[in-house]
Amino acid sequence: MRQPTLVKDVQGELSAVVRKVIDGRTIELDTGERVQVSSLAPPATCWAASARTFAEKRLLAKTVRVTTVTPGEVHVRLEDDTDYASLAVREGALRAQTAASALADAEKGAEREDRGLWGAPCNGKDTSSSAAPTTTTAPSSSPPAESSKAAATTTTAPPVVTPTAAAATCTVAYRVDNQWQGGFQGRVTIRNNGASAINGWTLRWSFADGQTVREVWNATASQRNGTVSVTGVDQARTIPARGEVTIGFIGAFRDRNTNPAAFTLNEATCTTG
């Protein structure tokens, strides 16, 4: 027997329970049908796990209303009448399928506020759609025998030189100093590897397990979903050349407390140490 639902009946919609979440946009209903939510692009590779967690929290074992768009593709409304696709794009869990869709404004808003995949470590990059470069070989004509050697010499492509990446201008060390049931104390040390001071900075990272920052010193902090933005204040506002600053914070967690994997300082990616 299905759970009672608050979703209002609308002509053309069917009530269903989501019994499995495949990824952020693909679900399996209690009818056994596997469907994709319309208007959503495939999950970004670096945000796929977070997109699935987002979908599980809002859809798994929940009663929803589905409207078929094409075979295997549906619109999904939650019990509070929220359109799931709009919510997912607005919160930065997924991107809109096309920039010209009705979700374009929601996507721009998420990008503007660095929500979800638009913040660190993804920064809006979606490597799931990257295609391998295609090499096209031009047809060759048969030159006279006596000139074939010269032709081969003049048409040989020069060797490809791959530039060496410049060293990161910052290094971040993230440490958990103390941990207790549901809470922990952490510190983050930022080192300026550059030859000039950094006057004013914002450090960003993303938590993978839903942790939250409750209190911070030597900085101010804001958090949207799993992405934390920390800005230095007072004596920690400037990081001298070859110098460092340390901030501390109190955080909360539920099941796991995995350290962040990547950090950006003023939008530049830092190494970790």
Secondary structure, 3 states (H helix, E strand, C coil): CCCCCCCCCCCCCEEEEEEEECCCCEEEECCCCEEEECCECCCCHHHHHHHHHHHHHHHCCCEEEEEEEECCEEEEECCCCCEHHHHHHHCCCCCECCCCCCCHHHHHHHHHCCCHHHCCCCCCCCHHHCCCCCCCCCCCCCCCHHHHHHHHHHHCCCCCCCCCCCCCCEEEEEEEEEEECCEEEEEEEEEECCCCCEECCEEEEECCCCCEEEEEECEEEEEECCEEEEEECHHHCEECCCCEEEEEEEEECCCCCCCCCCEEECCEECEEC
